[in-house]
Amino acid sequence: VTLSKETFNTTRKGLEDLARFLIDAGVSTVVMEATGVYWKPVYYTLEGLFPQLWLCNAQHVKNVPGRKTDLSDAEW
């Protein structure tokens, strides 16, 4: 498993860059937290591009032991 961390803008171009990055990396499952309404543009950009696109309730996944930052949560 290869781990890559990148940052993308939340503009249309930035989200398209995110999608291209994930496709080029061979990603087949994308998992993201639903926080407020901020997930919507990302979700709608990625929808239909991956076999599995999961939207998770942040309350259900935030209390993972030993995972204290967004980056370490994302790795997990």
TIZALO-645804 format. One record per atom (N, C-alpha, C): x, y, z; atom name. Coordinates in Angstrom, 2 decimals. Layout:
<atoms>
<atom <X Y Z> "CA"> ...
</atoms>
This chain:
<atoms>
<atom <0.85 -1.18 0.00> "N"> <atom <0.00 0.00 0.00> "CA"> <atom <0.89 1.24 0.00> "C"> <atom <0.62 2.13 -0.92> "N"> <atom <1.35 3.39 -1.00> "CA"> <atom <0.51 4.49 -0.40> "C"> <atom <1.12 5.31 0.43> "N"> <atom <0.43 6.42 1.07> "CA"> <atom <0.88 7.73 0.44> "C"> <atom <-0.07 8.51 -0.04> "N"> <atom <0.22 9.83 -0.59> "CA"> <atom <-0.70 10.84 0.06> "C"> <atom <-0.16 12.00 0.41> "N"> <atom <-0.96 13.07 0.98> "CA"> <atom <-0.83 14.29 0.08> "C"> <atom <-1.95 14.81 -0.33> "N"> <atom <-1.98 15.99 -1.18> "CA"> <atom <-3.04 16.95 -0.64> "C"> <atom <-2.94 18.19 -1.06> "N"> <atom <-3.91 19.21 -0.71> "CA"> <atom <-4.52 19.76 -1.99> "C"> <atom <-5.84 19.92 -1.99> "N"> <atom <-6.54 20.41 -3.17> "CA"> <atom <-7.44 21.57 -2.79> "C"> <atom <-7.55 22.52 -3.69> "N"> <atom <-8.47 23.63 -3.48> "CA"> <atom <-9.90 23.11 -3.62> "C"> <atom <-10.84 23.87 -3.07> "N"> <atom <-12.24 23.47 -3.17> "CA"> <atom <-12.96 24.20 -4.31> "C"> <atom <-12.19 24.71 -5.25> "N"> <atom <-12.76 25.28 -6.46> "CA"> <atom <-13.12 24.13 -7.41> "C"> <atom <-13.84 24.44 -8.45> "N"> <atom <-14.18 23.40 -9.44> "CA"> <atom <-12.91 22.76 -9.99> "C"> <atom <-11.92 23.57 -10.34> "N"> <atom <-10.65 23.05 -10.87> "CA"> <atom <-9.95 22.19 -9.82> "C"> <atom <-9.94 22.65 -8.58> "N"> <atom <-9.28 21.89 -7.51> "CA"> <atom <-9.93 20.54 -7.28> "C"> <atom <-11.26 20.50 -7.32> "N"> <atom <-11.97 19.23 -7.13> "CA"> <atom <-11.77 18.31 -8.33> "C"> <atom <-11.68 18.87 -9.51> "N"> <atom <-11.37 18.05 -10.69> "CA"> <atom <-9.95 17.48 -10.57> "C"> <atom <-9.03 18.28 -10.04> "N"> <atom <-7.66 17.80 -9.80> "CA"> <atom <-7.66 16.66 -8.79> "C"> <atom <-8.48 16.79 -7.75> "N"> <atom <-8.62 15.72 -6.75> "CA"> <atom <-9.10 14.44 -7.40> "C"> <atom <-10.14 14.54 -8.21> "N"> <atom <-10.68 13.36 -8.89> "CA"> <atom <-9.61 12.71 -9.77> "C"> <atom <-8.89 13.50 -10.54> "N"> <atom <-7.84 12.97 -11.42> "CA"> <atom <-6.75 12.30 -10.60> "C"> <atom <-6.35 12.91 -9.49> "N"> <atom <-5.33 12.34 -8.60> "CA"> <atom <-5.76 10.96 -8.10> "C"> <atom <-7.00 10.86 -7.65> "N"> <atom <-7.50 9.58 -7.12> "CA"> <atom <-7.60 8.53 -8.22> "C"> <atom <-8.07 8.93 -9.39> "N"> <atom <-8.17 8.00 -10.52> "CA"> <atom <-6.78 7.51 -10.92> "C"> <atom <-5.84 8.44 -11.05> "N"> <atom <-4.47 8.08 -11.44> "CA"> <atom <-3.80 7.17 -10.41> "C"> <atom <-4.21 7.30 -9.13> "N"> <atom <-3.64 6.47 -8.07> "CA"> <atom <-4.30 5.10 -8.01> "C"> <atom <-5.31 4.87 -8.83> "N"> <atom <-5.97 3.57 -8.86> "CA"> <atom <-6.94 3.35 -7.71> "C"> <atom <-7.42 4.42 -7.11> "N"> <atom <-8.35 4.32 -5.99> "CA"> <atom <-9.69 3.78 -6.49> "C"> <atom <-10.27 2.84 -5.74> "N"> <atom <-11.58 2.31 -6.11> "CA"> <atom <-12.63 2.60 -5.04> "C"> <atom <-12.19 2.87 -3.82> "N"> <atom <-13.12 3.20 -2.74> "CA"> <atom <-12.72 4.54 -2.13> "C"> <atom <-13.65 5.47 -2.11> "N"> <atom <-13.43 6.78 -1.52> "CA"> <atom <-14.37 6.90 -0.32> "C"> <atom <-13.81 7.27 0.83> "N"> <atom <-14.59 7.43 2.05> "CA"> <atom <-14.37 8.85 2.56> "C"> <atom <-15.46 9.53 2.88> "N"> <atom <-15.35 10.89 3.39> "CA"> <atom <-16.36 11.12 4.50> "C"> <atom <-16.03 12.06 5.40> "N"> <atom <-16.94 12.42 6.47> "CA"> <atom <-17.93 13.47 5.98> "C"> <atom <-19.16 13.34 6.43> "N"> <atom <-20.18 14.36 6.16> "CA"> <atom <-20.14 15.35 7.31> "C"> <atom <-19.64 16.55 7.05> "N"> <atom <-19.54 17.58 8.06> "CA"> <atom <-20.28 18.81 7.54> "C"> <atom <-21.36 19.18 8.19> "N"> <atom <-22.15 20.32 7.73> "CA"> <atom <-22.57 20.10 6.28> "C"> <atom <-22.41 21.12 5.47> "N"> <atom <-22.72 21.01 4.04> "CA"> <atom <-21.45 20.97 3.20> "C"> <atom <-20.29 20.95 3.86> "N"> <atom <-19.01 21.05 3.16> "CA"> <atom <-18.69 19.84 2.30> "C"> <atom <-19.30 18.71 2.56> "N"> <atom <-19.04 17.49 1.82> "CA"> <atom <-19.68 17.51 0.44> "C"> <atom <-20.73 18.30 0.27> "N"> <atom <-21.54 18.21 -0.95> "CA"> <atom <-20.77 18.45 -2.24> "C"> <atom <-20.00 19.54 -2.39> "N"> <atom <-19.29 19.73 -3.66> "CA"> <atom <-18.30 18.61 -3.97> "C"> <atom <-17.62 18.12 -2.93> "N"> <atom <-16.64 17.04 -3.12> "CA"> <atom <-17.38 15.77 -3.54> "C"> <atom <-18.42 15.44 -2.83> "N"> <atom <-19.18 14.22 -3.13> "CA"> <atom <-19.73 14.27 -4.55> "C"> <atom <-20.36 15.38 -4.92> "N"> <atom <-20.97 15.47 -6.24> "CA"> <atom <-19.94 15.46 -7.36> "C"> <atom <-18.74 15.95 -7.09> "N"> <atom <-17.67 15.89 -8.08> "CA"> <atom <-17.20 14.45 -8.29> "C"> <atom <-17.12 13.68 -7.21> "N"> <atom <-16.59 12.31 -7.27> "CA"> <atom <-17.66 11.28 -7.61> "C"> <atom <-18.91 11.64 -7.47> "N"> <atom <-20.02 10.70 -7.69> "CA"> <atom <-19.97 10.13 -9.11> "C"> <atom <-20.03 8.82 -9.20> "N"> <atom <-20.04 8.13 -10.48> "CA"> <atom <-18.66 7.82 -11.04> "C"> <atom <-17.62 8.32 -10.40> "N"> <atom <-16.26 8.08 -10.88> "CA"> <atom <-15.59 6.88 -10.23> "C"> <atom <-16.14 6.40 -9.11> "N"> <atom <-15.52 5.33 -8.35> "CA"> <atom <-16.55 4.26 -8.04> "C"> <atom <-16.13 2.99 -8.01> "N"> <atom <-17.08 1.91 -7.71> "CA"> <atom <-17.77 2.10 -6.36> "C"> <atom <-17.04 2.64 -5.39> "N"> <atom <-17.60 2.85 -4.06> "CA"> <atom <-17.24 4.25 -3.57> "C"> <atom <-18.26 5.02 -3.27> "N"> <atom <-18.09 6.37 -2.69> "CA"> <atom <-18.94 6.40 -1.43> "C"> <atom <-18.27 6.39 -0.28> "N"> <atom <-18.95 6.29 1.01> "CA"> <atom <-18.97 7.65 1.69> "C"> <atom <-20.11 8.01 2.21> "N"> <atom <-20.29 9.23 2.99> "CA"> <atom <-20.61 8.79 4.41> "C"> <atom <-19.71 9.09 5.35> "N"> <atom <-19.84 8.60 6.72> "CA"> <atom <-20.25 9.72 7.67> "C"> <atom <-21.01 9.35 8.68> "N"> <atom <-21.38 10.28 9.73> "CA"> <atom <-20.14 10.51 10.61> "C"> <atom <-19.71 11.75 10.74> "N"> <atom <-18.49 12.06 11.49> "CA"> <atom <-18.60 11.61 12.94> "C"> <atom <-19.79 11.63 13.53> "N"> <atom <-19.97 11.19 14.91> "CA"> <atom <-19.65 9.71 15.08> "C"> <atom <-19.83 8.93 14.02> "N"> <atom <-19.60 7.49 14.11> "CA"> <atom <-18.14 7.10 13.91> "C"> <atom <-17.34 7.97 13.32> "N"> <atom <-15.96 7.59 13.01> "CA"> <atom <-14.91 8.46 13.70> "C"> <atom <-15.32 9.47 14.45> "N"> <atom <-14.33 10.40 15.02> "CA"> <atom <-13.63 9.90 16.27> "C"> <atom <-14.19 8.93 16.95> "N"> <atom <-13.62 8.49 18.22> "CA"> <atom <-12.79 7.22 18.08> "C"> <atom <-12.08 7.08 16.99> "N"> <atom <-11.22 5.92 16.80> "CA"> <atom <-10.00 6.09 17.71> "C"> <atom <-9.72 5.12 18.58> "N"> <atom <-8.60 5.26 19.52> "CA"> <atom <-7.27 5.50 18.81> "C"> <atom <-6.51 6.46 19.32> "N"> <atom <-5.19 6.73 18.80> "CA"> <atom <-5.19 7.58 17.54> "C"> <atom <-6.33 7.93 17.04> "N"> <atom <-6.42 8.75 15.83> "CA"> <atom <-6.89 10.13 16.24> "C"> <atom <-5.99 11.08 16.31> "N"> <atom <-6.33 12.37 16.89> "CA"> <atom <-6.32 13.54 15.91> "C"> <atom <-5.94 13.32 14.65> "N"> <atom <-5.92 14.41 13.67> "CA"> <atom <-6.65 14.00 12.41> "C"> <atom <-7.04 14.99 11.61> "N"> <atom <-7.70 14.67 10.34> "CA"> <atom <-6.80 13.82 9.45> "C"> <atom <-5.50 14.13 9.42> "N"> <atom <-4.59 13.37 8.56> "CA"> <atom <-4.45 11.93 9.04> "C"> <atom <-4.32 11.72 10.34> "N"> <atom <-4.21 10.33 10.81> "CA"> <atom <-5.53 9.60 10.66> "C"> <atom <-6.66 10.31 10.81> "N"> <atom <-7.96 9.69 10.52> "CA"> <atom <-8.03 9.25 9.07> "C"> <atom <-7.56 10.10 8.17> "N"> <atom <-7.59 9.78 6.74> "CA"> <atom <-6.71 8.57 6.43> "C"> <atom <-5.55 8.48 7.07> "N"> <atom <-4.69 7.31 6.87> "CA"> <atom <-5.38 6.05 7.33> "C"> <atom <-6.03 6.11 8.48> "N"> <atom <-6.71 4.94 9.03> "CA"> <atom <-7.82 4.50 8.10> "C"> 
</atoms>
